[in-house]
Every structure is written in structure tokens, then in C-alpha cells.
Amino acid sequence: MRLKEHPILDFPAGREVVFTFDGKELRGIEGEPIAAALHASGVRVLRHSPVSGRARGFFCAIGNCSSCLMTVDGMPNVRVCTEPLKEGMVVETQKGHGHLPID
């Protein structure tokens, strides 16, 4: 599910990394947007609207909307369409508006 060829863009080979999404181990390319790695792994719903509960997916892909807000390494409201993937990241579907963990 990953683009490998394009008439204008280049897709340089990157290092494959392991991360978790909602407790499942997935793989992606280091440095690519988290949303791209999720999409390549078949994940189409990134969150649900806190008001209506409707599913939200990969939409603007430039960090302007709120369709891709997720919790990453315990931090809520991360725009995964622009956040680069790193080895060992823990990505979780965000519930509601997101809450910071209290120590």
C-alpha cells in the first residue's frame, strides 16, 4: 500500500523502523510522516470526531486540519501527517480532545 514510483517525485529508500499503534507492532520508513506509515499498513481511520463521533482519516496532509490528531509517546494532539516516524514510537488513537498524563 506504499507508493514506490511517481513520474515527478523520488522516494529515497530509508531505514525500516518498528513502532506500535494501539498495541500492535507495525513497520514504517524512518522520517516519513506517521500518517503515511499508518496508511501503508492499512490504517484508514486516525481518530473520531469528539463532537459527532464520525471517523476521520488522512485529509489535508499539511498540518492545517485536525483530522489526524493522535497521541504519540504519551503526548496528545500530535498532527501525525507532519510528525516524522522514529524507531520505537508509541502511537495511539486519541479519545476525545486528548489529555496529558498526570504524574
MDAnalysis code that builds the backbone (N, CA, C; Angstrom):
import MDAnalysis as mda
import numpy as np

u = mda.Universe.empty(309, n_residues=103, atom_resindex=np.repeat(np.arange(103), 3), trajectory=True)
u.add_TopologyAttr("name", ["N", "CA", "C"] * 103)
u.add_TopologyAttr("resid", np.arange(1, 104))
u.add_TopologyAttr("resname", ["MET", "ARG", "LEU", "LYS", "GLU", "HIS", "PRO", "ILE", "LEU", "ASP", "PHE", "PRO", "ALA", "GLY", "ARG", "GLU", "VAL", "VAL", "PHE", "THR", "PHE", "ASP", "GLY", "LYS", "GLU", "LEU", "ARG", "GLY", "ILE", "GLU", "GLY", "GLU", "PRO", "ILE", "ALA", "ALA", "ALA", "LEU", "HIS", "ALA", "SER", "GLY", "VAL", "ARG", "VAL", "LEU", "ARG", "HIS", "SER", "PRO", "VAL", "SER", "GLY", "ARG", "ALA", "ARG", "GLY", "PHE", "PHE", "CYS", "ALA", "ILE", "GLY", "ASN", "CYS", "SER", "SER", "CYS", "LEU", "MET", "THR", "VAL", "ASP", "GLY", "MET", "PRO", "ASN", "VAL", "ARG", "VAL", "CYS", "THR", "GLU", "PRO", "LEU", "LYS", "GLU", "GLY", "MET", "VAL", "VAL", "GLU", "THR", "GLN", "LYS", "GLY", "HIS", "GLY", "HIS", "LEU", "PRO", "ILE", "ASP"])
u.atoms.positions = np.array([
    [0.804, -1.182, 0.000],
    [0.000, 0.000, 0.000],
    [0.864, 1.269, 0.000],
    [2.099, 1.180, -0.383],
    [3.007, 2.315, -0.367],
    [3.396, 2.680, -1.804],
    [3.352, 3.974, -2.112],
    [3.811, 4.413, -3.438],
    [5.300, 4.156, -3.561],
    [5.690, 3.596, -4.677],
    [7.113, 3.330, -4.903],
    [7.627, 4.040, -6.139],
    [6.720, 4.374, -7.053],
    [7.110, 5.060, -8.277],
    [6.165, 6.219, -8.527],
    [6.737, 7.313, -9.034],
    [5.957, 8.507, -9.348],
    [6.678, 9.228, -10.474],
    [5.964, 9.834, -11.424],
    [6.636, 10.474, -12.550],
    [7.450, 11.714, -12.174],
    [7.162, 12.338, -11.029],
    [7.868, 13.567, -10.654],
    [8.650, 13.411, -9.351],
    [8.074, 12.746, -8.378],
    [8.680, 12.634, -7.056],
    [9.608, 11.445, -6.954],
    [10.631, 11.587, -6.119],
    [11.522, 10.480, -5.793],
    [11.187, 9.977, -4.403],
    [11.338, 8.700, -4.202],
    [11.117, 8.099, -2.908],
    [12.404, 7.396, -2.488],
    [13.313, 8.144, -1.858],
    [14.578, 7.514, -1.468],
    [14.349, 6.410, -0.450],
    [15.125, 5.362, -0.579],
    [14.999, 4.243, 0.350],
    [15.444, 4.707, 1.729],
    [14.673, 4.356, 2.730],
    [15.015, 4.712, 4.103],
    [15.116, 3.467, 4.947],
    [15.531, 3.673, 6.168],
    [15.670, 2.564, 7.106],
    [14.297, 2.180, 7.644],
    [14.007, 0.892, 7.629],
    [12.748, 0.415, 8.186],
    [12.832, 0.426, 9.706],
    [11.789, 0.955, 10.343],
    [11.740, 1.017, 11.801],
    [10.459, 0.361, 12.301],
    [10.480, -0.009, 13.556],
    [9.325, -0.638, 14.206],
    [8.715, 0.379, 15.165],
    [7.380, 0.472, 15.151],
    [6.662, 1.315, 16.090],
    [5.382, 0.595, 16.480],
    [4.686, 1.074, 17.492],
    [3.428, 0.435, 17.867],
    [2.277, 1.395, 17.636],
    [1.173, 0.825, 17.202],
    [-0.058, 1.573, 17.008],
    [-1.169, 0.823, 17.726],
    [-1.731, 1.451, 18.738],
    [-2.793, 0.832, 19.547],
    [-2.423, -0.586, 19.970],
    [-1.169, -0.732, 20.394],
    [-0.690, -2.004, 20.921],
    [-0.194, -3.001, 19.892],
    [-0.337, -2.681, 18.591],
    [0.128, -3.596, 17.545],
    [1.456, -3.101, 16.980],
    [2.372, -4.019, 16.754],
    [3.659, -3.672, 16.174],
    [3.510, -3.483, 14.666],
    [3.951, -2.339, 14.176],
    [3.932, -2.036, 12.741],
    [5.312, -1.596, 12.298],
    [5.487, -1.517, 11.000],
    [6.761, -1.070, 10.431],
    [6.513, 0.093, 9.482],
    [7.489, 0.976, 9.431],
    [7.425, 2.110, 8.522],
    [8.829, 2.531, 8.154],
    [8.926, 3.605, 7.405],
    [10.219, 4.128, 6.975],
    [10.582, 5.316, 7.854],
    [11.746, 5.264, 8.457],
    [12.198, 6.334, 9.342],
    [12.117, 7.686, 8.638],
    [11.515, 8.662, 9.314],
    [11.424, 10.010, 8.773],
    [10.169, 10.302, 7.973],
    [9.472, 9.269, 7.525],
    [8.229, 9.535, 6.805],
    [7.167, 9.970, 7.817],
    [6.141, 10.703, 7.380],
    [5.094, 11.074, 8.320],
    [4.443, 9.826, 8.927],
    [4.123, 9.899, 10.212],
    [3.485, 8.770, 10.884],
    [2.231, 8.354, 10.127],
    [1.448, 9.323, 9.661],
    [0.212, 9.001, 8.939],
    [0.499, 8.189, 7.676],
    [1.596, 8.465, 6.996],
    [1.947, 7.696, 5.797],
    [2.271, 6.248, 6.156],
    [2.983, 6.064, 7.264],
    [3.304, 4.702, 7.709],
    [2.036, 3.955, 8.098],
    [1.120, 4.645, 8.777],
    [-0.148, 4.012, 9.146],
    [-0.953, 3.656, 7.902],
    [-1.016, 4.586, 6.963],
    [-1.761, 4.343, 5.719],
    [-1.177, 3.140, 4.969],
    [0.145, 3.080, 4.890],
    [0.806, 1.962, 4.201],
    [0.527, 0.631, 4.898],
    [0.214, 0.702, 6.199],
    [-0.107, -0.511, 6.965],
    [-1.598, -0.833, 6.964],
    [-2.374, -0.054, 6.211],
    [-3.798, -0.335, 6.089],
    [-4.700, 0.414, 7.062],
    [-4.131, 1.297, 7.875],
    [-4.938, 2.065, 8.830],
    [-5.560, 3.245, 8.086],
    [-6.869, 3.323, 8.075],
    [-7.574, 4.393, 7.366],
    [-8.256, 5.375, 8.316],
    [-8.601, 4.947, 9.519],
    [-9.236, 5.835, 10.496],
    [-8.177, 6.247, 11.507],
    [-7.928, 7.554, 11.588],
    [-6.918, 8.065, 12.501],
    [-7.516, 8.540, 13.820],
    [-8.757, 8.956, 13.792],
    [-9.438, 9.389, 15.012],
    [-10.926, 9.464, 14.746],
    [-11.682, 9.782, 15.766],
    [-13.120, 10.026, 15.631],
    [-13.408, 11.426, 16.149],
    [-14.296, 12.108, 15.490],
    [-14.672, 13.458, 15.899],
    [-15.142, 13.444, 17.347],
    [-14.579, 14.345, 18.200],
    [-15.025, 14.378, 19.589],
    [-16.477, 14.838, 19.742],
    [-17.023, 15.503, 18.730],
    [-18.395, 16.012, 18.811],
    [-19.393, 14.998, 18.254],
    [-19.183, 14.563, 17.007],
    [-20.160, 13.687, 16.355],
    [-19.792, 12.205, 16.398],
    [-18.527, 11.912, 16.679],
    [-18.094, 10.516, 16.695],
    [-17.767, 9.950, 15.322],
    [-17.867, 10.782, 14.280],
    [-17.589, 10.300, 12.921],
    [-16.099, 10.040, 12.716],
    [-15.799, 9.042, 11.911],
    [-14.415, 8.679, 11.614],
    [-13.717, 9.776, 10.834],
    [-12.438, 9.972, 11.154],
    [-11.594, 10.941, 10.456],
    [-10.372, 10.196, 9.934],
    [-9.957, 10.551, 8.722],
    [-8.789, 9.909, 8.125],
    [-7.773, 10.922, 7.669],
    [-6.846, 10.463, 6.868],
    [-5.791, 11.278, 6.283],
    [-6.463, 12.296, 5.366],
    [-6.419, 13.594, 5.698],
    [-7.172, 14.586, 4.940],
    [-6.263, 15.616, 4.268],
    [-5.785, 16.610, 4.992],
    [-5.042, 17.698, 4.342],
    [-3.575, 17.340, 4.097],
    [-2.980, 16.556, 4.965],
    [-1.592, 16.102, 4.854],
    [-0.562, 17.226, 4.929],
    [-0.962, 18.404, 5.450],
    [-0.003, 19.504, 5.613],
    [-0.091, 20.148, 6.994],
    [-0.822, 19.546, 7.919],
    [-0.877, 20.034, 9.285],
    [-1.847, 21.162, 9.549],
    [-2.757, 21.430, 8.622],
    [-3.703, 22.535, 8.812],
    [-5.022, 22.126, 9.458],
    [-5.408, 20.890, 9.349],
    [-6.694, 20.478, 9.919],
    [-6.451, 19.696, 11.208],
    [-7.485, 19.135, 11.765],
    [-7.332, 18.352, 12.998],
    [-7.747, 16.893, 12.800],
    [-7.839, 16.459, 11.553],
    [-8.298, 15.095, 11.279],
    [-7.320, 14.020, 11.708],
    [-6.056, 14.373, 11.865],
    [-5.052, 13.349, 12.156],
    [-4.481, 13.446, 13.568],
    [-5.143, 14.148, 14.479],
    [-4.615, 14.271, 15.834],
    [-4.604, 12.913, 16.528],
    [-3.432, 12.558, 17.049],
    [-3.273, 11.291, 17.755],
    [-2.369, 11.522, 18.961],
    [-2.294, 10.535, 19.823],
    [-1.376, 10.583, 20.956],
    [-0.107, 9.850, 20.555],
    [1.027, 10.541, 20.657],
    [2.317, 9.964, 20.276],
    [3.264, 10.053, 21.473],
    [3.758, 8.902, 21.897],
    [4.647, 8.821, 23.060],
    [4.064, 9.561, 24.262],
    [2.749, 9.417, 24.452],
    [2.072, 9.997, 25.601],
    [1.631, 11.443, 25.430],
    [2.000, 12.083, 24.341],
    [1.642, 13.479, 24.098],
    [0.424, 13.545, 23.182],
    [-0.694, 14.135, 23.650],
    [-1.891, 14.215, 22.809],
    [-1.789, 15.325, 21.770],
    [-2.712, 15.294, 20.826],
    [-2.878, 16.335, 19.808],
    [-1.683, 16.501, 18.874],
    [-1.013, 15.405, 18.563],
    [0.090, 15.432, 17.602],
    [-0.500, 15.261, 16.206],
    [-0.133, 16.144, 15.301],
    [-0.575, 16.035, 13.908],
    [0.335, 15.026, 13.208],
    [-0.173, 13.798, 13.070],
    [0.675, 12.719, 12.546],
    [0.922, 12.825, 11.046],
    [0.236, 13.750, 10.368],
    [0.500, 13.921, 8.935],
    [1.829, 14.639, 8.699],
    [2.355, 15.316, 9.730],
    [3.628, 16.024, 9.566],
    [4.698, 15.554, 10.546],
    [4.330, 14.729, 11.514],
    [5.297, 14.260, 12.517],
    [6.108, 13.094, 11.956],
    [7.448, 13.229, 11.925],
    [8.272, 12.148, 11.362],
    [8.303, 10.903, 12.255],
    [8.277, 9.777, 11.612],
    [8.320, 8.487, 12.305],
    [9.736, 8.205, 12.800],
    [9.803, 7.680, 14.044],
    [11.081, 7.285, 14.636],
    [10.937, 5.889, 15.221],
    [12.059, 5.204, 15.315],
    [12.108, 3.867, 15.902],
    [11.492, 3.879, 17.297],
    [10.608, 2.912, 17.565],
    [10.064, 2.708, 18.894],
    [8.929, 3.613, 19.316],
    [8.454, 4.479, 18.428],
    [7.350, 5.375, 18.797],
    [6.126, 4.564, 19.217],
    [5.367, 5.139, 20.153],
    [4.102, 4.553, 20.577],
    [3.008, 5.510, 20.125],
    [2.220, 5.072, 19.156],
    [1.159, 5.882, 18.565],
    [-0.176, 5.283, 18.987],
    [-1.072, 6.155, 19.460],
    [-2.367, 5.672, 19.940],
    [-3.493, 6.525, 19.374],
    [-4.612, 5.872, 19.100],
    [-5.802, 6.601, 18.707],
    [-6.214, 7.475, 19.879],
    [-6.405, 8.747, 19.596],
    [-6.757, 9.695, 20.655],
    [-8.248, 9.669, 20.920],
    [-8.600, 9.615, 22.170],
    [-10.010, 9.658, 22.575],
    [-10.380, 11.106, 22.906],
    [-11.444, 11.603, 22.345],
    [-11.899, 12.958, 22.638],
    [-10.889, 14.019, 22.245],
    [-10.718, 15.008, 23.125],
    [-9.815, 16.116, 22.843],
    [-8.382, 15.832, 23.264],
    [-8.133, 14.718, 23.861],
    [-6.787, 14.372, 24.303],
    [-6.511, 14.903, 25.694],
    [-5.797, 14.134, 26.487],
    [-5.488, 14.508, 27.855],
    [-4.033, 14.196, 28.137],
    [-3.353, 15.149, 28.777],
    [-1.979, 14.926, 29.184],
    [-1.961, 13.969, 30.360],
    [-0.973, 13.055, 30.389],
    [-0.881, 12.151, 31.537],
    [-0.504, 12.956, 32.787],
    [-1.091, 12.613, 33.909],
    [-0.785, 13.287, 35.172],
    [0.141, 12.386, 35.979],
    [1.252, 12.961, 36.387],
    [2.217, 12.186, 37.194],
    [1.882, 12.262, 38.655],
])
